Amino acid sequence: MKTFEYWFDFGSPAAYLAWTQLPRLQQETGAAVQYKPMLLGGVFQATGNQSPANIAAKGKYSFADFSRYAKRYGVAYAHNPHFPINTLMLMRGAVALQMRGDARFVNYCDAVFKAIWVDSLNMNDPATVGAALAQAGFDPMALLALTNEQATKDALKSATQEAVARGIFGAPTFFVGEHMFWGQDRLDFVKEALQ
């Protein structure tokens, strides 16, 4: 079966927009997605890259562009006033569930993306995170325990190092075989590569 990789971090609005389009992409291509959580802050640090939001004019443009894409896709999107969100624990949560083959991995990702980019919650605040996860049907304390396990920390670190080694500098990044595509606005190229 054809597959493609989707490298992401919840803190990226572009990664959220791409996330909303993954089911359609899979349906249109018959390809399966391989979810690749990474820590975007670690990628930025290793590559010398930074968020477009750090450059005032580019940030303003990018967020307007994300709104245009959300409208085109027909999905909810709101700029989060608490941006940037420190996603370390959130990404560890994704890795922890994925490592354990937990069937709720996609539900977890849905819940976190929605909390940040639809509901504009302050996911820098542990109590807010706990409430959002509880509302999505997760046990926040059990998940927190998993995020603190050394194996989880090591797995996220290792994934982030792999991302950098493969040339990733931002999120989302897609791979079809060895072909890399960066940005939610490159989905057409991903689709063509899969077809």
Contacts in CASP RR format, 6 or more apart in sequence:
PFRMAT RR
TARGET T0000
AUTHOR 0000-0000-0000
METHOD contacts of the structure
MODEL  1
MKTFEYWFDFGSPAAYLAWTQLPRLQQETGAAVQYKPMLLGGVFQATGNQ
SPANIAAKGKYSFADFSRYAKRYGVAYAHNPHFPINTLMLMRGAVALQMR
GDARFVNYCDAVFKAIWVDSLNMNDPATVGAALAQAGFDPMALLALTNEQ
ATKDALKSATQEAVARGIFGAPTFFVGEHMFWGQDRLDFVKEALQ
1 30 0 8 1.000
1 31 0 8 1.000
1 32 0 8 1.000
2 29 0 8 1.000
2 30 0 8 1.000
2 31 0 8 1.000
2 32 0 8 1.000
2 194 0 8 1.000
3 31 0 8 1.000
3 32 0 8 1.000
3 33 0 8 1.000
3 34 0 8 1.000
4 25 0 8 1.000
4 29 0 8 1.000
4 31 0 8 1.000
4 32 0 8 1.000
4 33 0 8 1.000
4 34 0 8 1.000
4 174 0 8 1.000
4 175 0 8 1.000
4 176 0 8 1.000
4 177 0 8 1.000
4 190 0 8 1.000
4 193 0 8 1.000
4 194 0 8 1.000
5 33 0 8 1.000
5 34 0 8 1.000
5 36 0 8 1.000
5 173 0 8 1.000
5 174 0 8 1.000
5 175 0 8 1.000
5 176 0 8 1.000
6 18 0 8 1.000
6 19 0 8 1.000
6 22 0 8 1.000
6 33 0 8 1.000
6 34 0 8 1.000
6 35 0 8 1.000
6 36 0 8 1.000
6 172 0 8 1.000
6 174 0 8 1.000
7 36 0 8 1.000
7 37 0 8 1.000
7 38 0 8 1.000
7 163 0 8 1.000
7 168 0 8 1.000
7 171 0 8 1.000
7 172 0 8 1.000
7 173 0 8 1.000
7 174 0 8 1.000
7 175 0 8 1.000
8 15 0 8 1.000
8 18 0 8 1.000
8 19 0 8 1.000
8 35 0 8 1.000
8 36 0 8 1.000
8 37 0 8 1.000
8 38 0 8 1.000
8 171 0 8 1.000
8 172 0 8 1.000
9 15 0 8 1.000
9 37 0 8 1.000
9 38 0 8 1.000
9 39 0 8 1.000
9 40 0 8 1.000
9 41 0 8 1.000
9 43 0 8 1.000
9 87 0 8 1.000
9 91 0 8 1.000
9 171 0 8 1.000
10 16 0 8 1.000
10 85 0 8 1.000
10 87 0 8 1.000
10 90 0 8 1.000
10 91 0 8 1.000
10 94 0 8 1.000
10 109 0 8 1.000
10 112 0 8 1.000
10 113 0 8 1.000
10 116 0 8 1.000
10 123 0 8 1.000
11 40 0 8 1.000
11 83 0 8 1.000
11 84 0 8 1.000
11 85 0 8 1.000
11 87 0 8 1.000
11 90 0 8 1.000
11 116 0 8 1.000
11 171 0 8 1.000
12 40 0 8 1.000
12 170 0 8 1.000
12 171 0 8 1.000
12 172 0 8 1.000
13 62 0 8 1.000
13 63 0 8 1.000
13 66 0 8 1.000
13 77 0 8 1.000
13 79 0 8 1.000
13 80 0 8 1.000
13 117 0 8 1.000
14 66 0 8 1.000
14 171 0 8 1.000
14 172 0 8 1.000
14 183 0 8 1.000
14 184 0 8 1.000
14 185 0 8 1.000
15 113 0 8 1.000
15 171 0 8 1.000
15 172 0 8 1.000
15 184 0 8 1.000
16 77 0 8 1.000
16 113 0 8 1.000
16 116 0 8 1.000
16 117 0 8 1.000
17 66 0 8 1.000
17 69 0 8 1.000
17 70 0 8 1.000
17 73 0 8 1.000
17 75 0 8 1.000
17 77 0 8 1.000
17 184 0 8 1.000
18 172 0 8 1.000
18 174 0 8 1.000
18 183 0 8 1.000
18 184 0 8 1.000
18 187 0 8 1.000
19 109 0 8 1.000
19 110 0 8 1.000
19 113 0 8 1.000
19 172 0 8 1.000
20 73 0 8 1.000
20 75 0 8 1.000
21 73 0 8 1.000
21 184 0 8 1.000
21 187 0 8 1.000
22 33 0 8 1.000
25 31 0 8 1.000
25 33 0 8 1.000
25 187 0 8 1.000
25 190 0 8 1.000
25 191 0 8 1.000
25 194 0 8 1.000
26 32 0 8 1.000
26 33 0 8 1.000
28 191 0 8 1.000
29 191 0 8 1.000
29 194 0 8 1.000
29 195 0 8 1.000
30 194 0 8 1.000
31 194 0 8 1.000
35 94 0 8 1.000
35 98 0 8 1.000
35 105 0 8 1.000
35 106 0 8 1.000
35 109 0 8 1.000
36 159 0 8 1.000
36 163 0 8 1.000
37 91 0 8 1.000
37 94 0 8 1.000
37 95 0 8 1.000
37 98 0 8 1.000
37 156 0 8 1.000
37 159 0 8 1.000
38 91 0 8 1.000
38 156 0 8 1.000
38 159 0 8 1.000
38 160 0 8 1.000
38 162 0 8 1.000
38 163 0 8 1.000
38 168 0 8 1.000
38 171 0 8 1.000
39 87 0 8 1.000
39 88 0 8 1.000
39 91 0 8 1.000
39 156 0 8 1.000
39 157 0 8 1.000
39 159 0 8 1.000
39 160 0 8 1.000
40 87 0 8 1.000
40 170 0 8 1.000
40 171 0 8 1.000
42 160 0 8 1.000
42 164 0 8 1.000
43 49 0 8 1.000
43 160 0 8 1.000
43 163 0 8 1.000
43 164 0 8 1.000
43 168 0 8 1.000
43 169 0 8 1.000
43 170 0 8 1.000
43 171 0 8 1.000
44 50 0 8 1.000
44 51 0 8 1.000
44 169 0 8 1.000
44 170 0 8 1.000
46 160 0 8 1.000
46 161 0 8 1.000
46 164 0 8 1.000
47 164 0 8 1.000
47 167 0 8 1.000
47 168 0 8 1.000
47 169 0 8 1.000
47 170 0 8 1.000
48 169 0 8 1.000
49 169 0 8 1.000
49 170 0 8 1.000
51 84 0 8 1.000
52 58 0 8 1.000
52 59 0 8 1.000
52 61 0 8 1.000
52 62 0 8 1.000
53 59 0 8 1.000
53 62 0 8 1.000
53 63 0 8 1.000
53 83 0 8 1.000
53 84 0 8 1.000
63 79 0 8 1.000
66 77 0 8 1.000
66 79 0 8 1.000
67 77 0 8 1.000
67 79 0 8 1.000
69 77 0 8 1.000
69 184 0 8 1.000
69 185 0 8 1.000
70 76 0 8 1.000
70 77 0 8 1.000
76 118 0 8 1.000
77 117 0 8 1.000
77 118 0 8 1.000
78 117 0 8 1.000
78 118 0 8 1.000
78 119 0 8 1.000
78 120 0 8 1.000
79 120 0 8 1.000
80 116 0 8 1.000
80 117 0 8 1.000
80 120 0 8 1.000
80 121 0 8 1.000
81 120 0 8 1.000
82 120 0 8 1.000
82 121 0 8 1.000
82 122 0 8 1.000
82 123 0 8 1.000
82 124 0 8 1.000
85 116 0 8 1.000
85 123 0 8 1.000
85 124 0 8 1.000
86 124 0 8 1.000
87 123 0 8 1.000
89 129 0 8 1.000
89 144 0 8 1.000
89 147 0 8 1.000
90 112 0 8 1.000
90 123 0 8 1.000
90 129 0 8 1.000
91 156 0 8 1.000
92 146 0 8 1.000
92 147 0 8 1.000
92 152 0 8 1.000
92 153 0 8 1.000
92 156 0 8 1.000
93 108 0 8 1.000
93 143 0 8 1.000
93 146 0 8 1.000
93 147 0 8 1.000
93 152 0 8 1.000
94 105 0 8 1.000
94 108 0 8 1.000
94 109 0 8 1.000
94 112 0 8 1.000
95 152 0 8 1.000
95 155 0 8 1.000
95 156 0 8 1.000
95 159 0 8 1.000
96 143 0 8 1.000
96 146 0 8 1.000
96 147 0 8 1.000
96 149 0 8 1.000
96 152 0 8 1.000
97 104 0 8 1.000
97 105 0 8 1.000
97 108 0 8 1.000
97 143 0 8 1.000
97 146 0 8 1.000
98 105 0 8 1.000
99 151 0 8 1.000
99 152 0 8 1.000
99 155 0 8 1.000
100 146 0 8 1.000
102 108 0 8 1.000
104 138 0 8 1.000
107 136 0 8 1.000
108 133 0 8 1.000
108 136 0 8 1.000
108 138 0 8 1.000
110 136 0 8 1.000
111 132 0 8 1.000
111 133 0 8 1.000
111 135 0 8 1.000
111 136 0 8 1.000
111 138 0 8 1.000
112 123 0 8 1.000
112 132 0 8 1.000
115 121 0 8 1.000
115 123 0 8 1.000
115 128 0 8 1.000
115 129 0 8 1.000
115 132 0 8 1.000
116 123 0 8 1.000
119 132 0 8 1.000
121 128 0 8 1.000
121 132 0 8 1.000
122 128 0 8 1.000
123 129 0 8 1.000
123 132 0 8 1.000
129 140 0 8 1.000
130 140 0 8 1.000
131 140 0 8 1.000
133 139 0 8 1.000
133 140 0 8 1.000
133 143 0 8 1.000
134 140 0 8 1.000
146 152 0 8 1.000
163 173 0 8 1.000
166 175 0 8 1.000
166 180 0 8 1.000
167 180 0 8 1.000
168 180 0 8 1.000
168 182 0 8 1.000
169 182 0 8 1.000
170 182 0 8 1.000
170 183 0 8 1.000
171 183 0 8 1.000
172 182 0 8 1.000
172 183 0 8 1.000
172 184 0 8 1.000
173 180 0 8 1.000
173 181 0 8 1.000
173 182 0 8 1.000
173 183 0 8 1.000
174 180 0 8 1.000
174 181 0 8 1.000
174 182 0 8 1.000
174 183 0 8 1.000
174 186 0 8 1.000
174 187 0 8 1.000
174 190 0 8 1.000
175 181 0 8 1.000
176 190 0 8 1.000
176 193 0 8 1.000
176 194 0 8 1.000
179 193 0 8 1.000
181 189 0 8 1.000
181 190 0 8 1.000
181 193 0 8 1.000
END
